[in-house]
Amino acid sequence: MRELVVLGTASQVPTRTRNQNGYLLRWDADAWLFDPGEGTQRQLLHAGVAAGDLTAVCVTHFHGDHCLGLPGVVQRLSLDRVTHPVGMVYPAEGQQYLDRLRHASAFYETAELTEHPVHRDGPVLTTGAGTLSACRLDHPVPAFGYRLVEPGGRRMLPALLAEAGVTGPMIGQLQRTGAVTADGRTVTLDQVSEHRRGQRFAFVMDTGLCPSVATLADGADLLVIESTFLDAEAGLAASFGHLTAAQAGRVAAEGGVRTLVLTHFSQRYADPDAFGAEAARHFDGEIVVAADLTRVPVPRRD
């Protein structure tokens, strides 16, 4: 299963219909929790996600709407006796805030949390899901966006396999060893397969428009990106280090994104559909205007 579970879509102030931020990415056996704002533990319950499913928690920056749900999540991991290590990825400059959030109140800690402070752009963590990399964003406090890239592989081509006489168990042997002998001649993997690009997920939260946004979004199958303001308030967005829906749409179009997820809406807007309409003027791919508890599948491979 590869899907995004949206736990909250509000920016700084929650509303009656929007919880503060929270995004869970299911990626095969892994479950990545991004930016757990206030109320995340309860939203996980509503979404049918157990704390024991989590394999990593990633914080883009230490503004409250992106991290104040962390104490509850951390304590729930111990309460539920989660036995596997859970990675913690966060800006290194915010170490003092992470320390406070991890130990915000008295509890009996049993869960194993492995810290991965981010000091600079580049790879941060590699799991069975792929490699998570970080890029510094443009915000008043230290902030990073994240990009998960699955390793590339090979796609077997049935017509070429048949033409080469490679059938049955020989196919598995070819995949394991890179070459087999069929009808007296050597057949290599390159001759009967093609490169399969790994899938890519990008997560871009609070930032002004900067080169890192394009780097993170490039070729993403699924891009989750803040669109706090509409273009009429572009000046306000820039002054606070945020994006508009129009900017998010242009980023998606220029980066060849397949599915664009807009979120992190200011409480000043009652109708989120306006964000989708604005982004659609620049991006003609699939656009999801996120709502709390929305589930968005990672697009199937091309």
C-alpha positions as CSV (number, residue, x, y, z in Angstrom):
1,M,0.0,0.0,0.0
2,R,1.3,3.4,-0.9
3,E,-1.0,6.3,0.1
4,L,-1.1,9.6,1.9
5,V,-3.4,10.0,4.9
6,V,-4.1,13.6,5.6
7,L,-4.6,14.2,9.3
8,G,-4.9,18.0,9.4
9,T,-4.9,20.8,6.9
10,A,-5.0,24.1,8.9
11,S,-2.1,26.5,9.1
12,Q,-1.4,28.4,12.3
13,V,-5.0,28.3,13.6
14,P,-7.3,25.3,13.5
15,T,-10.9,25.6,12.5
16,R,-14.1,23.7,13.1
17,T,-13.3,21.6,10.1
18,R,-9.5,21.6,9.9
19,N,-7.2,20.1,12.5
20,Q,-3.6,21.5,12.6
21,N,-1.1,19.8,10.4
22,G,-0.4,16.1,10.2
23,Y,0.4,13.8,7.3
24,L,1.0,10.1,7.2
25,L,2.6,8.4,4.3
26,R,2.1,4.7,4.0
27,W,4.9,3.3,1.8
28,D,4.8,-0.5,1.7
29,A,6.0,-1.7,5.2
30,D,6.9,1.9,6.3
31,A,4.7,4.6,7.8
32,W,6.2,8.1,7.8
33,L,4.5,10.8,10.0
34,F,5.2,14.3,8.8
35,D,4.7,17.5,10.9
36,P,2.4,16.3,13.8
37,G,0.5,19.3,14.9
38,E,-1.9,19.5,17.8
39,G,-4.4,16.8,17.9
40,T,-2.5,14.4,15.7
41,Q,-2.9,11.4,18.1
42,R,-6.6,11.7,17.9
43,Q,-6.6,12.2,14.1
44,L,-4.6,9.0,13.8
45,L,-7.4,7.2,15.7
46,H,-10.0,8.7,13.4
47,A,-7.9,7.5,10.4
48,G,-7.6,4.0,11.7
49,V,-3.8,4.3,12.1
50,A,-2.1,2.7,15.1
51,A,0.9,4.4,16.7
52,G,2.6,1.0,16.3
53,D,2.5,1.4,12.6
54,L,4.9,4.4,12.6
55,T,8.5,3.9,11.5
56,A,9.6,7.5,11.3
57,V,8.5,11.0,12.3
58,C,9.7,14.0,10.3
59,V,9.4,17.6,11.4
60,T,10.0,20.3,8.9
61,H,10.4,23.1,11.5
62,F,9.5,23.9,15.0
63,H,6.6,26.3,14.6
64,G,3.8,25.0,16.9
65,D,1.3,24.0,14.2
66,H,3.9,21.5,12.9
67,C,5.2,19.9,16.1
68,L,2.9,20.4,19.1
69,G,1.4,17.0,18.6
70,L,4.7,15.4,19.0
71,P,4.6,14.8,22.8
72,G,1.4,12.8,22.5
73,V,2.7,10.7,19.7
74,V,6.0,10.0,21.5
75,Q,4.2,9.0,24.7
76,R,1.8,6.9,22.8
77,L,4.6,4.9,21.3
78,S,5.7,3.9,24.8
79,L,2.2,3.4,26.0
80,D,1.6,0.9,23.2
81,R,4.9,-0.8,23.8
82,V,6.1,-0.3,20.3
83,T,9.2,-2.6,19.9
84,H,10.7,-1.4,16.7
85,P,12.9,1.7,16.5
86,V,11.2,4.9,15.2
87,G,13.3,7.5,13.5
88,M,13.1,11.2,14.4
89,V,14.1,13.6,11.6
90,Y,14.2,17.3,12.3
91,P,16.3,20.5,11.8
92,A,19.4,20.3,13.9
93,E,19.1,23.9,14.9
94,G,15.9,23.0,16.7
95,Q,17.4,20.4,19.0
96,Q,16.3,22.3,22.1
97,Y,12.7,22.2,21.0
98,L,12.9,18.5,20.2
99,D,14.3,17.8,23.6
100,R,11.5,19.7,25.3
101,L,8.8,18.1,23.2
102,R,10.1,14.6,23.7
103,H,10.0,15.1,27.5
104,A,7.1,17.6,27.8
105,S,5.6,15.7,30.7
106,A,6.2,12.7,33.0
107,F,5.8,9.3,31.4
108,Y,7.5,5.9,31.4
109,E,9.6,5.8,28.2
110,T,10.0,2.4,26.7
111,A,10.0,3.1,22.9
112,E,13.3,3.4,21.1
113,L,13.5,6.7,19.2
114,T,16.6,7.2,17.0
115,E,17.4,10.9,16.3
116,H,18.5,12.1,12.8
117,P,19.1,15.8,13.1
118,V,19.4,17.5,9.7
119,H,22.4,19.8,9.4
120,R,22.5,20.4,5.6
121,D,21.0,19.5,2.3
122,G,21.3,15.9,1.3
123,P,20.4,12.3,2.3
124,V,19.3,11.8,5.9
125,L,17.9,8.3,6.3
126,T,17.7,5.2,4.2
127,T,15.2,2.4,4.9
128,G,13.6,-0.4,2.8
129,A,11.3,2.3,1.4
130,G,14.1,4.3,-0.1
131,T,16.3,7.3,0.7
132,L,14.9,10.4,2.5
133,S,16.7,13.6,1.6
134,A,16.3,17.1,2.9
135,C,16.5,20.6,1.4
136,R,16.6,23.8,3.4
137,L,13.6,26.0,2.8
138,D,13.1,29.8,3.1
139,H,11.2,30.5,6.3
140,P,11.8,32.7,9.4
141,V,13.0,29.7,11.4
142,P,15.2,26.8,10.3
143,A,13.1,24.6,8.0
144,F,13.7,21.7,5.7
145,G,11.5,20.0,3.1
146,Y,11.8,16.2,2.5
147,R,11.9,14.0,-0.5
148,L,11.6,10.2,-0.5
149,V,13.0,8.3,-3.5
150,E,12.7,4.6,-4.1
151,P,15.7,2.9,-5.7
152,G,15.3,2.2,-9.4
153,G,14.9,-1.3,-10.7
154,R,14.4,-3.3,-13.9
155,R,11.1,-4.0,-15.7
156,M,11.1,-7.4,-17.5
157,L,9.9,-7.2,-21.2
158,P,7.8,-10.4,-21.9
159,A,8.2,-10.2,-25.7
160,L,12.0,-10.0,-25.5
161,L,12.1,-12.8,-22.9
162,A,10.1,-15.0,-25.2
163,E,12.3,-14.1,-28.2
164,A,15.4,-15.0,-26.2
165,G,14.0,-18.3,-25.0
166,V,14.0,-17.3,-21.3
167,T,11.1,-18.8,-19.6
168,G,9.9,-20.1,-16.2
169,P,12.5,-20.3,-13.4
170,M,15.1,-18.9,-15.8
171,I,13.5,-15.5,-15.4
172,G,14.1,-15.4,-11.7
173,Q,17.7,-16.6,-12.2
174,L,18.3,-13.9,-14.7
175,Q,17.0,-11.2,-12.2
176,R,19.2,-12.6,-9.5
177,T,22.4,-13.1,-11.4
178,G,22.2,-10.7,-14.4
179,A,22.7,-13.4,-17.1
180,V,21.5,-16.9,-18.0
181,T,22.2,-19.4,-20.8
182,A,19.3,-20.1,-23.1
183,D,19.4,-22.2,-26.3
184,G,23.2,-22.2,-26.1
185,R,23.7,-18.4,-25.9
186,T,24.1,-16.0,-23.0
187,V,21.2,-13.6,-22.4
188,T,21.9,-10.6,-20.1
189,L,19.4,-8.7,-18.1
190,D,19.9,-5.5,-20.1
191,Q,18.9,-7.3,-23.3
192,V,15.4,-8.3,-22.0
193,S,14.5,-5.5,-19.6
194,E,14.4,-1.8,-19.2
195,H,15.2,0.6,-16.4
196,R,12.2,1.3,-14.0
197,R,12.5,4.6,-12.2
198,G,11.8,4.5,-8.5
199,Q,8.7,6.4,-7.3
200,R,9.2,9.8,-5.6
201,F,7.4,11.6,-2.9
202,A,8.0,15.3,-1.9
203,F,6.9,17.2,1.2
204,V,7.2,21.0,1.1
205,M,5.8,23.0,4.1
206,D,6.3,26.5,5.2
207,T,8.5,28.4,2.8
208,G,8.8,31.3,0.4
209,L,9.5,30.4,-3.2
210,C,13.1,29.3,-3.5
211,P,15.3,26.9,-5.5
212,S,14.9,24.1,-3.0
213,V,11.1,24.0,-3.6
214,A,11.8,23.1,-7.3
215,T,14.5,20.6,-6.3
216,L,12.2,18.8,-3.9
217,A,9.3,18.7,-6.4
218,D,11.3,17.6,-9.5
219,G,9.7,14.5,-11.0
220,A,7.6,13.8,-7.9
221,D,4.8,11.2,-8.3
222,L,3.1,12.8,-5.3
223,L,3.9,16.4,-4.1
224,V,2.4,17.6,-0.8
225,I,2.9,21.4,-0.7
226,E,1.7,24.3,1.4
227,S,-0.6,26.8,-0.2
228,T,-1.4,29.1,2.7
229,F,-2.6,32.0,0.7
230,L,-4.3,32.8,-2.6
231,D,-2.5,34.9,-5.2
232,A,-4.4,38.1,-4.1
233,E,-2.3,37.9,-0.9
234,A,1.0,37.1,-2.6
235,G,2.7,40.0,-0.9
236,L,1.5,38.8,2.5
237,A,2.6,35.2,1.7
238,A,6.1,36.4,0.8
239,S,6.5,38.5,3.9
240,F,5.7,35.5,6.2
241,G,7.6,32.9,4.2
242,H,4.7,31.1,2.6
243,L,3.4,30.0,-0.8
244,T,0.2,30.7,-2.7
245,A,-1.8,28.1,-4.6
246,A,-0.7,29.7,-7.9
247,Q,2.9,29.3,-7.0
248,A,2.3,25.7,-5.9
249,G,0.6,25.0,-9.3
250,R,3.6,26.5,-11.2
251,V,6.1,24.5,-9.2
252,A,4.1,21.3,-10.0
253,A,3.9,22.1,-13.7
254,E,7.6,23.0,-14.0
255,G,8.7,19.9,-12.0
256,G,6.6,17.4,-14.0
257,V,4.6,16.4,-10.9
258,R,1.9,13.7,-11.3
259,T,-0.4,14.4,-8.4
260,L,-0.4,17.7,-6.5
261,V,-1.8,17.9,-3.0
262,L,-2.6,21.4,-1.7
263,T,-2.8,22.0,2.1
264,H,-1.9,24.3,5.0
265,F,-4.8,26.7,4.4
266,S,-5.1,30.0,6.3
267,Q,-8.2,30.3,8.4
268,R,-9.2,33.4,6.5
269,Y,-10.4,31.2,3.6
270,A,-13.8,29.4,4.1
271,D,-13.8,27.8,0.6
272,P,-10.8,25.6,-0.1
273,D,-12.0,24.9,-3.6
274,A,-10.6,28.3,-4.6
275,F,-7.1,26.9,-4.0
276,G,-7.6,24.1,-6.5
277,A,-9.0,26.5,-9.1
278,E,-6.1,28.8,-8.8
279,A,-3.5,26.0,-9.0
280,A,-5.3,24.6,-12.0
281,R,-4.6,27.7,-14.0
282,H,-1.0,26.6,-14.1
283,F,-1.0,22.8,-13.6
284,D,-3.1,20.5,-15.7
285,G,-2.3,17.3,-13.7
286,E,-4.3,15.8,-10.9
287,I,-4.9,18.3,-8.1
288,V,-6.2,17.3,-4.6
289,V,-7.4,20.0,-2.3
290,A,-6.7,18.2,0.9
291,A,-9.4,17.9,3.6
292,D,-8.9,16.3,7.0
293,L,-8.8,12.5,6.8
294,T,-8.5,12.5,3.0
295,R,-6.7,9.5,1.6
296,V,-4.6,10.1,-1.6
297,P,-3.1,7.1,-3.3
298,V,0.4,7.4,-4.7
299,P,-0.1,7.2,-8.5
300,R,0.6,3.9,-10.2
301,R,3.8,3.6,-12.0
302,D,3.8,4.9,-15.6
